[in-house]
């Protein structure tokens, strides 16, 4: 989207962006603190810097929100956070990470990954809405553990990240 289109966006879109940025920062703070306390020398959870290219000969790609690295074996998991209020389609843009599609394979070509190259964190009001919960369960039924409904409940957040950490620890 160019600057002309961005400037013409509706006010609610800026509010949605602000909400998304705030929740991404909250997720970053929570997980980086947890990982630091759990295994300070073994893992690192941080904001992703850079871009994952879809092809070697192009600049097209995507920018994940976060990256988790196991320093012992250099295994990596990327995280794509989708925050959405009661309506919209942010959640649909995460389906490209299904392991049966080429996007996930491309990431595995660039990183040493665990079970899933990309994990999806859904947040905002949609993470607690039955309509979306049923959709996620159906869409991801072949890939248990690839997504998390972030309702900012500490115990659930820890359970999710522990599953990813344990996967990355495996040789």
Secondary structure, DSSP 8 states (H G I E B T S, - for coil): --HHHHHT--HHHHHHHHHHHHHHHHHHHHHHHHHHHH-TTTEEEEE--S-EESSTT---EE--SEEEEETTTTEEEEEEEEE--SSSSGGGGGGGG-TTSHHHHHHHHHSEEEEEEEEEEEESGGGG-HHHHHHHHHHTTTSTTSEEE--S-HHHHHHHHHHHHHHHH--
